């Protein structure tokens, strides 16, 4: 809901030159918190990890309207990153507990579809609420949705069988907790592919405004609806044909979509590229998640999933920061930003072709 409006919100605070930090600071915290969320999901339980992420989202959305300084904004974005650092890790581990391995790709597709519904409706609702009632009300509505997510999580049963007692020792991160080496291959592909996500979410609001699209949330609705349409198909396809063959196709689509977006000079061309990227991103995410879960040790699924999400945040954060820096509010630089995202996707495509089972 809030992402499409944050660039203008930051500009009103006097930070128009720091738009790349909107996504990159958020993902930095999410990345740093993953080892904790992975360990806690494996030791304390899936539900507490999900609920903590929801609480962070609820609290942060309540505080945005009260911000008056750039320091306060960026401090809150850093804290807000804990929401993404915790909830998705717990959700993915929860799903992997209750779904047979042979249907794991399909299950991750369902989870991705649920997320895509939120990501598709959120920007459109956020943009409409902001235009009609102002940014403050939009933030409060976002907080309400987080509250509802917490209530739903409280209603389900915990799936972790052997749970540890709550203690400070659970927060002590050792070297082995930082990364699961079994999932190195999907992590490499994730970093290279997720760079495009960071670039898109940082630059598309300005790009759309430059081409005359007034409701910036509409761009993200096209992206996430396309993602929604393909997630179930791609997840199930990876169960049938394998993770790597499906990824070869989807990573190639990321490369093509970045070129189309970069060369867009009409709104319909931009929407075409965004929709194609939505198809690619919606297919890549559940397939990589299923692949990482396949490779993870049974007792350390939380750590394996967290490792993949660390790679995702690394790619998104780099994509957001570098793209914002290169863009520098000069529209002629957009082709460079999206061209670089396409090149990195192409490297991921080459890696998959040379990957041995």
Wavefront OBJ file of the C-alpha trace (Angstrom):
o trace
v 0.000 0.000 0.000
v 2.620 2.540 0.985
v 5.535 1.877 -1.395
v 4.195 3.835 -4.418
v 3.540 6.905 -2.235
v 6.808 6.897 -0.275
v 8.905 8.709 -2.945
v 6.549 11.731 -2.847
v 6.341 11.484 0.953
v 10.136 11.573 1.158
v 10.289 14.513 -1.266
v 7.928 16.515 0.965
v 10.334 15.885 3.848
v 13.142 17.321 1.711
v 14.781 14.047 0.753
v 13.987 13.779 -2.939
v 17.603 12.898 -3.753
v 17.570 9.841 -1.470
v 14.775 7.780 -3.030
v 17.081 4.796 -3.482
v 17.280 4.471 0.306
v 13.524 3.863 0.638
v 13.881 0.249 -0.449
v 17.583 -0.361 0.271
v 17.446 0.538 4.003
v 14.304 -1.546 4.419
v 15.885 -4.573 2.773
v 19.177 -4.092 4.659
v 17.411 -4.645 7.970
v 15.404 -7.511 6.527
v 18.621 -9.154 5.347
v 20.427 -8.687 8.667
v 17.473 -10.068 10.618
v 17.135 -13.257 8.547
v 19.674 -15.329 10.550
v 17.686 -14.503 13.692
v 14.309 -15.267 12.119
v 15.608 -18.524 10.626
v 17.061 -19.702 13.943
v 13.998 -18.656 15.930
v 11.675 -20.373 13.442
v 13.638 -23.616 13.918
v 13.887 -23.303 17.718
v 10.996 -21.223 19.038
v 8.316 -21.894 16.444
v 6.880 -20.637 13.179
v 4.008 -18.613 14.683
v 6.049 -16.317 16.967
v 8.266 -15.355 14.028
v 5.265 -14.528 11.829
v 3.527 -12.544 14.584
v 6.625 -10.486 15.399
v 6.901 -9.389 11.762
v 3.232 -8.405 11.783
v 3.648 -6.345 14.948
v 6.547 -4.420 13.415
v 4.451 -3.643 10.344
v 1.540 -2.508 12.512
v 3.669 -0.203 14.679
v 5.645 1.351 11.821
v 2.558 2.186 9.775
v 1.154 4.040 12.794
v 4.305 6.150 13.142
v 4.807 7.334 9.520
v 2.251 10.172 9.799
v 4.144 11.654 12.751
v 7.480 11.956 10.933
v 8.860 15.434 10.324
v 12.569 14.768 9.669
v 14.619 12.742 7.227
v 16.439 11.059 10.111
v 13.136 9.890 11.570
v 11.953 8.595 8.198
v 15.077 6.565 7.512
v 15.218 5.271 11.098
v 11.650 4.020 10.742
v 12.407 2.425 7.355
v 15.298 0.560 8.987
v 13.038 -0.729 11.772
v 10.236 -1.539 9.312
v 12.566 -3.994 7.578
v 12.118 -6.430 10.475
v 8.590 -7.124 9.196
v 9.893 -8.621 5.957
v 12.847 -10.176 7.769
v 10.579 -12.275 9.992
v 7.082 -12.974 8.625
v 7.949 -14.555 5.228
v 10.553 -16.831 6.848
v 8.002 -18.128 9.339
v 5.277 -18.515 6.725
v 7.490 -20.472 4.308
v 8.753 -22.776 7.065
v 5.171 -23.311 8.252
v 4.038 -24.297 4.749
v 6.999 -26.655 4.247
v 5.936 -28.469 7.451
v 2.430 -29.286 6.261
v 2.940 -29.936 2.521
v 4.392 -33.150 0.947
v 7.739 -32.656 -0.792
v 6.364 -33.691 -4.190
v 3.882 -30.796 -4.084
v 6.238 -28.225 -2.601
v 6.467 -26.085 -5.735
v 2.683 -25.972 -6.021
v 2.403 -25.015 -2.331
v 4.920 -22.210 -2.680
v 2.930 -21.076 -5.686
v -0.163 -20.818 -3.479
v 1.746 -18.796 -0.893
v 3.119 -16.574 -3.640
v -0.387 -16.149 -5.043
v -1.678 -15.028 -1.653
v 1.158 -12.520 -1.410
v 0.557 -11.350 -4.963
v -3.106 -10.657 -4.181
v -1.978 -8.354 -1.397
v 0.716 -6.793 -3.570
v -1.757 -6.287 -6.421
v -4.540 -4.749 -4.378
v -2.304 -2.862 -1.932
v -0.814 -0.237 -4.285
v -4.172 0.423 -5.933
v -5.939 0.783 -2.570
v -3.089 2.835 -1.150
v -3.054 5.204 -4.104
v -6.834 5.635 -4.032
v -6.933 6.208 -0.255
v -4.023 8.671 -0.425
v -5.655 10.628 -3.239
v -9.061 10.779 -1.533
v -8.223 11.016 2.179
v -4.508 11.832 2.392
v -1.331 9.960 3.284
v -2.046 9.768 7.014
v -5.223 7.735 6.516
v -3.396 5.486 4.052
v -0.786 4.651 6.708
v -3.496 3.899 9.293
v -5.333 1.587 6.888
v -2.042 -0.225 6.251
v -1.646 -0.696 10.004
v -5.154 -2.176 10.202
v -4.287 -4.817 7.595
v -1.224 -5.792 9.637
v -3.459 -6.159 12.696
v -5.768 -8.502 10.770
v -2.780 -10.616 9.685
v -1.756 -11.050 13.321
v -5.263 -12.182 14.298
v -5.270 -14.798 11.530
v -1.873 -16.139 12.599
v -3.051 -16.491 16.204
v -5.872 -18.771 15.034
v -3.654 -21.520 13.529
v -1.745 -24.313 15.274
v 2.031 -24.328 15.652
v 3.746 -26.923 13.406
v 7.228 -27.075 14.968
v 7.280 -30.295 17.007
v 10.332 -29.731 19.215
v 10.256 -26.213 20.626
v 12.886 -24.643 22.883
v 12.219 -22.466 25.888
v 12.428 -18.719 25.367
v 15.906 -17.511 26.347
v 18.523 -14.928 25.428
v 20.672 -17.781 24.072
v 18.302 -18.053 21.110
v 19.414 -14.582 20.012
v 23.080 -15.583 19.986
v 23.976 -16.089 16.344
v 26.884 -18.380 15.513
v 28.684 -18.697 12.211
v 26.639 -21.715 11.125
v 23.412 -19.741 11.678
v 24.350 -17.091 9.119
v 24.017 -19.176 5.979
v 22.982 -22.657 4.839
v 25.650 -23.821 2.338
v 23.328 -26.418 0.815
v 21.292 -23.655 -0.871
v 24.149 -21.726 -2.503
v 22.929 -22.312 -6.096
v 19.401 -20.895 -5.672
v 20.886 -18.049 -3.620
v 23.168 -17.000 -6.490
v 20.252 -16.975 -8.921
v 18.147 -15.055 -6.406
v 20.697 -12.243 -5.986
v 21.058 -11.796 -9.748
v 17.314 -11.882 -10.371
v 16.201 -9.816 -7.362
v 18.349 -6.845 -8.438
v 15.665 -6.101 -11.052
v 13.004 -6.054 -8.308
v 14.871 -3.391 -6.346
v 15.395 -1.295 -9.460
v 11.750 -1.600 -10.512
v 10.239 -0.688 -7.148
v 12.575 2.272 -6.776
v 12.238 3.765 -10.251
v 8.802 2.815 -11.588
v 6.880 5.502 -9.633
v 9.013 8.259 -11.179
v 9.084 6.552 -14.582
v 5.289 6.291 -14.638
v 4.895 9.916 -13.584
v 7.323 10.965 -16.342
v 5.191 9.147 -18.937
v 1.953 10.706 -17.649
v 0.568 7.913 -15.417
v -1.096 9.777 -12.527
v -1.972 6.799 -10.290
v 1.463 5.327 -9.633
v -0.091 2.417 -7.759
v -1.624 1.265 -11.048
v 1.848 0.337 -12.337
v 2.412 -2.004 -9.416
v -1.069 -3.433 -9.837
v -0.184 -4.480 -13.397
v 3.050 -5.984 -12.111
v 1.499 -7.982 -9.312
v -1.617 -9.082 -11.221
v 0.678 -10.574 -13.880
v 2.634 -12.206 -11.076
v -0.585 -13.521 -9.588
v -1.734 -15.103 -12.852
v 1.355 -17.267 -13.251
v 2.398 -18.304 -9.729
v 0.238 -21.414 -9.409
v 1.189 -22.619 -12.889
v 4.918 -22.036 -12.413
v 5.017 -23.636 -8.968
v 3.308 -26.781 -10.199
v 5.445 -26.837 -13.361
v 8.595 -26.926 -11.247
v 7.231 -30.016 -9.470
v 6.768 -31.737 -12.837
v 9.670 -30.492 -14.985
v 12.209 -29.537 -12.322
v 13.307 -26.292 -10.699
v 16.219 -25.426 -13.022
v 14.368 -25.862 -16.363
v 11.592 -23.543 -15.181
v 14.111 -21.003 -13.884
v 15.909 -20.879 -17.228
v 12.717 -19.607 -18.820
v 11.780 -17.164 -16.066
v 15.223 -15.579 -15.713
v 15.321 -15.079 -19.485
v 11.980 -13.258 -19.206
v 13.436 -10.926 -16.568
v 16.203 -9.998 -19.017
v 13.716 -9.259 -21.829
v 11.330 -7.302 -19.591
v 14.103 -5.052 -18.262
v 15.026 -4.075 -21.817
v 11.404 -3.282 -22.700
v 10.950 -1.157 -19.574
v 14.235 0.664 -20.124
v 13.330 1.646 -23.696
v 9.718 2.627 -22.868
v 8.598 5.977 -24.270
v 4.832 5.425 -24.046
v 2.675 4.339 -21.092
v 1.479 1.175 -22.871
v 5.060 0.068 -23.578
v 5.953 0.549 -19.928
v 2.889 -1.432 -18.854
v 3.822 -4.194 -21.298
v 7.323 -4.459 -19.857
v 6.004 -4.292 -16.291
v 3.453 -7.038 -17.002
v 6.107 -9.264 -18.564
v 8.337 -8.679 -15.552
v 5.413 -9.620 -13.305
v 5.096 -12.940 -15.125
v 8.829 -13.560 -14.752
v 9.051 -12.537 -11.112
v 5.907 -14.461 -10.186
v 7.400 -17.630 -11.677
v 10.895 -17.206 -10.280
v 10.080 -16.658 -6.599
v 8.087 -19.838 -5.800
v 10.450 -21.967 -7.878
v 13.539 -20.685 -6.058
v 11.801 -21.096 -2.703
v 10.849 -24.688 -3.488
v 14.394 -25.409 -4.738
v 15.963 -24.017 -1.562
v 13.554 -26.037 0.595
v 14.427 -29.181 -1.405
v 18.105 -28.693 -0.626
v 17.728 -27.735 3.049
v 18.320 -30.181 5.898
v 15.068 -31.280 7.532
v 16.063 -29.809 10.903
v 17.245 -26.530 9.412
v 14.545 -25.572 6.928
v 14.160 -22.204 8.616
v 17.858 -21.505 8.125
v 17.763 -22.610 4.493
v 14.743 -20.448 3.730
v 16.296 -17.520 5.628
v 19.468 -17.880 3.528
v 17.444 -17.576 0.342
v 15.649 -14.512 1.670
v 19.001 -12.970 2.661
v 20.046 -13.333 -0.962
v 16.766 -11.816 -2.079
v 17.209 -8.788 0.163
v 20.812 -8.419 -0.932
v 19.723 -8.315 -4.568
v 16.789 -5.981 -3.900
v 18.865 -3.669 -1.705
v 21.663 -3.412 -4.250
v 19.151 -2.885 -7.049
v 17.402 -0.111 -5.148
v 20.532 1.669 -3.949
v 22.552 1.505 -7.177
v 19.553 2.345 -9.361
v 18.627 5.331 -7.211
v 22.221 6.553 -7.280
v 22.630 6.135 -11.062
v 19.193 7.591 -11.791
v 19.826 10.793 -9.786
v 16.418 12.168 -10.912
v 17.653 12.307 -14.539
v 15.181 10.433 -16.743
v 17.761 9.784 -19.445
v 19.571 7.510 -16.965
v 16.646 5.103 -16.656
v 17.816 3.001 -19.610
v 21.172 2.516 -17.893
v 19.504 1.417 -14.654
v 17.206 -1.133 -16.260
v 19.888 -2.229 -18.716
v 22.169 -3.163 -15.814
v 19.319 -5.140 -14.217
v 18.894 -7.003 -17.498
v 22.601 -7.815 -17.741
v 22.632 -9.319 -14.237
v 19.598 -11.467 -15.111
v 21.462 -12.644 -18.202
v 24.400 -13.696 -15.989
v 21.930 -15.684 -13.870
v 20.633 -17.361 -17.025
v 24.168 -18.370 -18.007
v 24.823 -19.714 -14.484
v 21.744 -21.944 -14.692
v 22.893 -23.389 -18.010
v 26.238 -24.287 -16.483
v 24.784 -25.567 -13.193
v 25.193 -29.281 -12.494
v 22.600 -31.128 -10.457
l 1 2 3 4 5 6 7 8 9 10 11 12 13 14 15 16 17 18 19 20 21 22 23 24 25 26 27 28 29 30 31 32 33 34 35 36 37 38 39 40 41 42 43 44 45 46 47 48 49 50 51 52 53 54 55 56 57 58 59 60 61 62 63 64 65 66 67 68 69 70 71 72 73 74 75 76 77 78 79 80 81 82 83 84 85 86 87 88 89 90 91 92 93 94 95 96 97 98 99 100 101 102 103 104 105 106 107 108 109 110 111 112 113 114 115 116 117 118 119 120 121 122 123 124 125 126 127 128 129 130 131 132 133 134 135 136 137 138 139 140 141 142 143 144 145 146 147 148 149 150 151 152 153 154 155 156 157 158 159 160 161 162 163 164 165 166 167 168 169 170 171 172 173 174 175 176 177 178 179 180 181 182 183 184 185 186 187 188 189 190 191 192 193 194 195 196 197 198 199 200 201 202 203 204 205 206 207 208 209 210 211 212 213 214 215 216 217 218 219 220 221 222 223 224 225 226 227 228 229 230 231 232 233 234 235 236 237 238 239 240 241 242 243 244 245 246 247 248 249 250 251 252 253 254 255 256 257 258 259 260 261 262 263 264 265 266 267 268 269 270 271 272 273 274 275 276 277 278 279 280 281 282 283 284 285 286 287 288 289 290 291 292 293 294 295 296 297 298 299 300 301 302 303 304 305 306 307 308 309 310 311 312 313 314 315 316 317 318 319 320 321 322 323 324 325 326 327 328 329 330 331 332 333 334 335 336 337 338 339 340 341 342 343 344 345 346 347 348 349 350 351 352 353 354 355 356 357
